[in-house]
Amino acid sequence: IHSLDKTYVFHSYDELVTFKQRLTEEQHAILTFIGIHTSVRFNHLLYLFKDKFSRKRINDALQGLLYYRLIEKWQVEIFDMEILEEAYTLSDNGFKLLKYWQGNMFYFAPERLDNHGKYVHLRYWHDIDLLCHLRYAPSFMGHIMHPSISKGVSTPPLSFVVSGGENRKFNFVVYSTLLSDIKDRLKRIIARWKAFVESGKDVIMQDLGN
């Protein structure tokens, strides 16, 4: 949802994918961030881009991306509490543009959101909330969304790496859980990891470019 009086209409696929050249630095950075992290709140952008873009520049970039229909604005219900939070996701056009230029990276296709339950946005917000806590810590080295991971374990939505001292790195995987989750889901995830670790196999995690 958004209240813009007018929006831009792309008349061909070629016009859409070449439009990347017309995006501002802020628009391209924020479009890519939203694409990688699936569902993003304004406060997430403010915090994670605080050293790079001002509030006004972030807001202007979002308004531009909405005008060009490269992102969608949502009103998300929070656990049936009649509280609505705004969030941004890729539009179909935004997804096509990013996949054309950065096809090696994983972007969540917009039409798939409805297949992942009522609270799919909240799961990604939890991941980004954690990222906000970690981002500026001295030991934080980086993160990957939707990493390509060894077969036999559930693919995590988020993994991150921290420094553990001289020549030591620790990798973590994150599975967000909600109060509405069926407990068996978490049990299955843990059971798969337990069996995988006890088998003595090495975890192979590949960066998809995030």
C-alpha positions in Angstrom: 0.0 0.0 0.0 1.1 3.6 -0.6 -0.6 6.9 -1.1 1.3 8.2 -4.1 -0.9 10.1 -6.5 1.0 8.6 -9.5 3.3 5.8 -10.2 5.7 5.1 -13.1 4.8 2.4 -15.6 7.5 0.4 -17.4 6.5 -0.4 -21.0 9.0 -3.2 -21.6 11.3 -5.6 -19.9 14.3 -3.9 -21.5 13.2 -0.6 -20.1 12.9 -2.1 -16.6 16.3 -3.8 -16.4 18.2 -0.8 -17.9 16.5 1.5 -15.4 19.2 0.5 -12.9 21.4 3.2 -14.4 19.0 5.8 -13.4 18.7 4.8 -9.7 20.5 7.0 -7.2 23.1 5.6 -4.9 20.5 5.5 -2.0 17.8 3.9 -4.1 20.1 1.2 -5.4 21.5 0.4 -1.9 18.1 0.3 -0.3 16.5 -1.7 -3.1 19.3 -4.3 -2.8 19.0 -4.4 1.0 15.2 -4.9 0.9 15.7 -7.6 -1.8 18.3 -9.5 0.3 16.4 -9.2 3.6 12.9 -9.8 2.2 10.8 -7.6 4.6 12.3 -4.5 6.1 11.0 -1.7 8.4 12.0 1.9 8.2 13.8 1.8 11.5 15.9 -1.1 10.2 17.1 1.1 7.4 17.7 4.1 9.6 19.9 2.1 11.9 21.8 0.0 9.5 22.5 2.9 7.1 23.1 5.5 9.8 26.7 6.0 8.9 25.9 6.4 5.2 22.5 8.1 4.6 20.5 10.6 6.5 16.8 10.0 7.4 15.7 12.4 4.6 17.8 10.6 2.0 16.5 7.2 3.1 12.9 8.5 3.0 13.4 10.1 -0.4 14.9 6.9 -1.8 11.9 4.9 -0.5 9.4 7.3 -2.1 11.3 7.1 -5.4 11.3 3.3 -5.3 7.6 3.3 -4.5 6.9 5.7 -7.4 8.8 3.4 -9.8 7.0 0.4 -8.3 10.2 -1.4 -7.5 9.1 -2.0 -3.9 5.8 -2.5 -2.1 4.7 -1.0 1.2 2.8 -3.2 3.6 0.7 -2.8 6.7 1.5 -5.9 8.8 -0.7 -7.1 11.6 1.1 -8.0 14.8 -0.3 -11.2 16.4 -4.0 -10.2 16.1 -3.3 -7.3 18.4 -4.8 -4.7 16.0 -1.4 -3.1 15.8 -0.1 -2.5 12.3 3.6 -2.0 11.4 4.7 -0.7 8.0 7.2 -2.7 6.0 8.8 -2.8 2.6 9.4 -5.7 0.2 10.4 -6.1 -3.4 7.7 -5.7 -6.0 7.6 -8.0 -9.0 9.5 -5.3 -11.0 12.1 -4.9 -8.3 12.7 -8.6 -8.2 13.1 -8.8 -12.0 15.5 -5.9 -12.0 17.7 -7.3 -9.2 17.7 -10.8 -10.6 18.8 -9.5 -14.0 21.8 -7.7 -12.7 22.7 -9.9 -9.7 21.4 -13.3 -10.7 23.8 -15.2 -8.4 22.2 -13.7 -5.3 19.1 -15.1 -3.6 16.0 -12.8 -3.6 12.7 -14.0 -2.2 10.2 -13.9 -5.1 7.3 -11.6 -4.1 4.6 -14.1 -5.1 6.0 -16.6 -2.6 5.4 -14.5 0.5 1.8 -15.6 0.8 2.9 -19.3 0.9 4.9 -18.8 4.1 2.2 -18.1 6.6 0.5 -15.0 8.1 3.6 -13.9 10.1 6.3 -14.3 7.5 7.2 -10.6 7.8 7.8 -11.0 11.5 10.3 -13.8 11.0 12.4 -11.6 8.8 12.1 -8.7 11.2 13.5 -10.9 14.0 16.5 -11.7 11.8 17.1 -8.0 11.0 16.6 -7.0 14.7 19.4 -9.4 15.6 21.5 -8.0 12.8 21.0 -4.5 14.2 22.3 -5.8 17.6 25.4 -7.3 16.0 26.2 -5.0 13.1 28.5 -2.5 14.9 30.1 -5.0 17.4 33.9 -5.1 16.9 33.8 -8.9 16.5 31.1 -9.0 13.9 32.5 -9.9 10.5 29.5 -10.4 8.2 26.2 -12.2 7.5 24.4 -14.1 4.8 20.7 -14.4 4.2 19.5 -17.7 2.9 22.9 -19.3 2.7 23.5 -22.4 0.5 24.2 -25.0 3.2 25.0 -28.7 3.3 22.2 -31.1 2.5 20.7 -32.8 5.4 19.9 -29.7 7.6 17.3 -27.1 7.3 18.3 -24.0 5.4 18.5 -21.1 7.8 17.2 -17.7 6.9 20.3 -16.0 8.5 23.8 -17.0 9.3 26.6 -14.8 10.6 30.3 -15.0 11.4 32.2 -13.4 14.3 35.8 -13.2 15.2 36.9 -15.3 18.2 40.4 -13.9 18.5 43.5 -14.5 16.5 42.8 -16.6 13.4 39.5 -17.9 14.9 36.1 -17.4 13.4 32.8 -18.7 14.6 29.8 -19.3 12.3 26.2 -19.2 13.6 22.9 -20.1 12.0 19.7 -18.5 13.0 16.1 -19.9 12.8 13.5 -17.4 14.0 10.6 -18.7 16.0 7.3 -17.1 16.8 4.8 -17.7 19.6 2.4 -19.1 17.1 4.9 -21.7 15.8 4.1 -25.4 16.2 6.8 -26.8 18.5 7.5 -29.7 16.2 9.0 -27.3 13.7 11.8 -26.4 16.0 12.2 -30.0 17.2 12.7 -31.1 13.6 15.3 -28.4 12.9 17.3 -29.4 16.1 17.0 -33.1 15.3 18.4 -32.7 11.8 21.3 -30.7 13.1 22.0 -33.2 15.9 22.0 -36.1 13.4 24.2 -34.2 11.0 26.8 -33.2 13.7 26.9 -36.7 15.2 27.5 -38.2 11.7 30.8 -36.3 11.7 30.1 -34.4 8.5 31.5 -31.0 7.9 29.1 -28.1 7.4 29.6 -26.5 4.0 28.1 -23.1 3.8 28.5 -21.0 0.6 28.0 -17.3 0.3 25.4 -16.4 -2.3 26.9 -12.9 -2.6 24.8 -11.3 0.2 
